[in-house]
Amino acid sequence: MNKFFVKNFLFPIHEFLLGRKTLALLKTIDNSQWLSSENLEIYQYNKLKTLLKYAYENVHYYRDSFCKIGLIPEDIKSVKDLKNLPFITKNLIKRNLEKFKSASLRKKLFRMNTGGSTGEPLIFFVDKDRICHDRAAHLRARRWWNIDIGDKEIVFWGSPVELNTQDRLKTFRDLFLNTKLLSAFKMGERQMFEYAKMIEKYKPKHIFGYPSSIYLFSRFLRKNGIKINQNMVRTIFVTGEVLYPYQKVTIEQTFGCPVANGYGGRDGGFIAHECPQHRLHVSEDIIVEIINEKGEPASCGEKGEIVITHLNWFGMPFIRYKMGDIASRSDEMCPCGRVLPILTNIQGRSADFILTPEGNILHALSVIYPIRDIEGIQQFKIIQKTLNSLIVNIVKSEDYNCKSENKLNQYFEQLLGKDVTVEIDYVDNIAEEKSGKFRHVVSHVKPEVLN
């Protein structure tokens, strides 16, 4: 589809029909990214005041929380005063889900959940303002790299939400929004040969997806001597997992273009993105705190937990929400001219793959989603020891029965074949990693064994 037509007609109509003011917000943040440090602080504080007042008046949890600590919204005189408010966590939200919903927007909320790759998924709700912010921030970050609405895009993704939508609206997405979605959950040789042909024919200007999936695809191209036109893809945008230096080097060498990293999550929104000067800038509509082990603001360069306050999320406000990831901040001035805060040394969001003897590479989430839905499985962990054997640790709930076990066995046989030995081990509990995170999938087999 013609880029001009997509950008100026089809995309605006698409957003209008969905009742979203994405383009208006995009215009706003295109300007606000150039604010001075002083004006950026004023901008954030004014939005924070509005959010706190709204949450106090419309959200049961925050009204109770303010009363317990003896504060009212007017007591927060600056962004720095956020430290006087308590943190919220995933477990706290799970226990008080209904109390976190806005009374005035309750009927206008959309359910979402995290992927759960490092623990139980978090169910939460978003409104159109939050959705618009994520979309606008996503589009603006593309513009930093001279990629705009309507430029052809290939997406390597794996969320059931996106993949199901693709099944229903495939023609619409492909023809009208210049986007093609490829499953990051299907990375066997046969699929990747098809992906290579599709990319060469489609001629995308940019690619977006999990760094691990795009890295594996890059290795596949190099192994099979398949060369991508170096003048075709201009930028590769990655998010959802840690981008390791070796992955970045391989991807850039394969496609002949830069890799731009992004940080965010379903629960936190589109938080930060890398500019062409290779700094990871935080959106001005999200306040990010880095909290050290003492629960205090970390100094510049000191690692700590990422805590966010999303200023464009009223339906279910996340105020001082602990993301569970680790990072540090930098006070340097970016050569790009933006004074938006800079994140460095982000840790977390890592994923493993399961490899099959046939050469299929299965992303962790593609294994996690089906098992998570089997009745009676309270917790699980998959450990791939060799190419032909793996152990599945299961913590059962009272609902677990012989049907649950049969479903589990049938699932693995269908997924891996009869030649792979699957040992199911029932345990009382499953320990977290040393990092404090929980990993559902751990593989001791690396893709090199398939070479």
Long-range contacts (C-beta under 8 A, 24 or more apart in sequence): 1-150, 1-175, 1-176, 1-177, 1-178, 2-150, 3-148, 3-150, 3-151, 3-152, 3-178, 4-150, 5-150, 6-149, 6-150, 6-176, 6-177, 6-178, 7-148, 7-149, 7-150, 10-176, 10-177, 11-149, 11-150, 11-177, 14-176, 14-177, 15-135, 19-128, 20-128, 20-131, 20-132, 20-135, 21-128, 21-132, 22-132, 22-135, 22-136, 22-139, 23-136, 25-132, 25-133, 25-136, 26-136, 26-139, 26-140, 28-136, 29-136, 29-137, 29-140, 29-283, 29-284, 29-285, 30-140, 30-143, 32-284, 33-140, 33-284, 33-338, 33-340, 34-337, 34-338, 35-284, 35-339, 36-339, 37-339, 40-284, 40-339, 40-340, 41-78, 41-79, 43-284, 44-79, 44-284, 44-287, 44-311, 45-78, 45-79, 47-285, 47-311, 47-312, 48-76, 48-79, 48-82, 48-287, 48-309, 48-311, 49-73, 49-76, 51-309, 51-311, 51-313, 51-314, 51-317, 51-319, 52-76, 52-319, 54-102, 54-314, 54-317, 55-102, 55-314, 55-317, 55-319, 58-102, 58-103, 58-104, 58-105, 58-314, 59-99, 59-100, 59-101, 59-102, 59-103, 59-316, 59-317, 60-98, 60-99, 60-100, 60-103, 61-96, 61-99, 61-100, 62-317, 62-319, 64-99, 79-287, 82-287, 82-289, 82-309, 82-319, 82-320, 83-289, 83-297, 85-319, 85-320, 86-320, 87-291, 87-307, 87-320, 87-321, 87-322, 88-318, 88-319, 88-320, 88-321, 88-322, 89-321, 89-322, 90-119, 90-122, 90-267, 90-322, 90-324, 93-122, 93-124, 94-122, 94-123, 97-123, 97-124, 100-124, 100-316, 100-317, 101-125, 101-315, 101-316, 102-127, 102-314, 102-315, 102-316, 102-317, 105-314, 105-315, 108-315, 109-315, 109-316, 112-266, 112-267, 113-266, 114-265, 114-266, 114-267, 115-159, 115-266, 115-365, 115-368, 116-368, 116-372, 116-440, 117-349, 117-351, 117-364, 117-365, 117-368, 117-439, 117-440, 117-441, 118-324, 118-348, 118-349, 118-437, 118-438, 118-439, 118-440, 119-437, 119-438, 120-379, 121-372, 122-267, 124-267, 124-316, 124-318, 125-315, 125-316, 126-313, 126-315, 126-316, 127-313, 127-314, 127-315, 127-316, 129-312, 129-313, 129-314, 129-315, 130-269, 130-310, 130-312, 130-313, 130-314, 130-315, 132-312, 133-269, 133-270, 133-283, 133-285, 133-310, 133-312, 133-313, 134-264, 134-269, 134-270, 137-269, 137-270, 137-273, 137-283, 137-285, 138-270, 141-237, 141-260, 141-262, 141-270, 141-273, 142-206, 142-235, 142-237, 144-260, 144-273, 144-275, 144-276, 144-336, 145-206, 145-234, 145-235, 145-237, 145-258, 145-260, 145-276, 146-234, 147-205, 147-206, 147-234, 147-235, 150-178, 151-178, 151-204, 151-205, 151-206, 152-178, 152-179, 152-180, 152-202, 152-203, 152-204, 152-205, 152-206, 153-178, 153-179, 153-180, 153-204, 153-205, 153-206, 153-207, 153-208, 154-179, 154-180, 154-182, 154-198, 154-199, 154-202, 154-204, 154-206, 154-207, 154-208, 154-209, 155-179, 155-180, 155-181, 155-182, 155-207, 155-208, 155-209, 156-182, 156-183, 156-184, 156-207, 156-208, 156-209, 156-210, 156-213, 156-214, 156-217, 157-181, 157-182, 157-183, 157-184, 157-208, 157-209, 157-210, 158-183, 158-184, 158-185, 158-210, 158-213, 158-363, 158-365, 158-366, 159-365, 160-369, 180-204, 182-209, 184-209, 184-210, 184-213, 184-363, 185-362, 185-363, 185-365, 185-366, 186-360, 186-366, 187-213, 187-216, 187-217, 187-353, 187-360, 187-361, 187-362, 187-363, 188-356, 188-358, 188-359, 188-360, 188-361, 189-220, 189-359, 192-217, 192-220, 192-221, 193-224, 196-220, 196-221, 196-226, 196-228, 199-228, 200-228, 200-229, 203-229, 203-232, 204-232, 204-233, 205-232, 205-233, 205-234, 205-235, 206-233, 206-234, 206-235, 206-236, 206-237, 207-233, 207-235, 207-236, 207-237, 207-255, 208-236, 208-237, 208-238, 208-239, 209-237, 209-238, 209-240, 210-238, 210-239, 210-240, 210-241, 210-351, 210-363, 211-238, 211-239, 211-240, 211-241, 211-242, 211-243, 211-244, 211-247, 211-248, 211-251, 211-259, 211-261, 212-241, 212-247, 212-351, 212-353, 212-363, 213-363, 214-238, 214-247, 214-251, 215-247, 215-250, 215-251, 216-353, 216-361, 216-447, 218-250, 218-251, 218-253, 218-254, 218-255, 219-250, 219-447, 221-254, 222-250, 222-254, 223-451, 228-254, 228-255, 228-256, 230-255, 230-256, 230-257, 231-256, 233-257, 235-259, 235-260, 236-260, 237-262, 237-273, 238-262, 239-263, 239-264, 240-349, 241-349, 241-350, 241-351, 242-346, 242-347, 242-348, 242-349, 242-350, 263-325, 263-327, 263-343, 263-346, 265-323, 265-349, 267-318, 267-321, 267-323, 268-308, 268-310, 268-318, 268-321, 268-323, 269-308, 269-310, 269-313, 271-308, 272-343, 275-334, 275-336, 275-338, 276-336, 277-334, 277-335, 277-336, 279-330, 279-332, 279-334, 279-336, 279-342, 280-342, 280-343, 280-344, 280-346, 281-334, 281-338, 281-340, 281-341, 281-342, 282-340, 282-341, 282-342, 282-343, 283-340, 284-340, 285-310, 285-311, 285-312, 286-310, 286-311, 287-311, 288-329, 288-341, 288-343, 289-320, 290-327, 290-328, 290-329, 291-322, 298-328, 298-329, 300-328, 300-329, 300-330, 300-331, 301-328, 301-329, 301-330, 301-344, 302-328, 303-327, 303-328, 303-345, 303-347, 304-328, 306-343, 306-346, 323-348, 324-348, 324-437, 325-349, 347-435, 348-435, 348-437, 350-439, 351-441, 352-384, 352-439, 352-441, 352-442, 352-443, 353-441, 353-443, 353-447, 354-382, 354-384, 354-390, 354-416, 354-441, 354-443, 355-384, 355-387, 355-443, 355-445, 355-447, 355-449, 355-450, 356-387, 356-415, 356-416, 356-417, 356-420, 357-387, 357-388, 357-417, 357-419, 357-420, 358-417, 359-450, 361-447, 361-450, 362-415, 364-440, 364-441, 367-415, 367-440, 367-441, 368-440, 368-441, 370-411, 371-408, 371-411, 374-404, 374-407, 374-408, 374-411, 375-399, 375-400, 375-401, 375-403, 375-404, 376-400, 376-401, 376-404, 377-404, 377-408, 379-429, 379-430, 380-430, 380-440, 381-430, 381-438, 381-439, 381-440, 381-441, 381-442, 382-440, 382-441, 382-442, 383-442, 383-443, 383-444, 384-441, 384-442, 384-443, 384-444, 384-445, 385-444, 385-445, 386-444, 386-445, 387-445, 387-449, 388-419, 388-420, 388-421, 389-420, 389-421, 389-422, 389-423, 390-416, 390-420, 390-421, 390-422, 390-423, 391-422, 391-423, 391-425, 392-422, 392-423, 392-424, 392-425, 393-425, 393-426, 393-427, 393-430, 394-424, 394-425, 394-426, 394-427, 395-426, 395-427, 395-428, 395-429, 395-430, 396-426
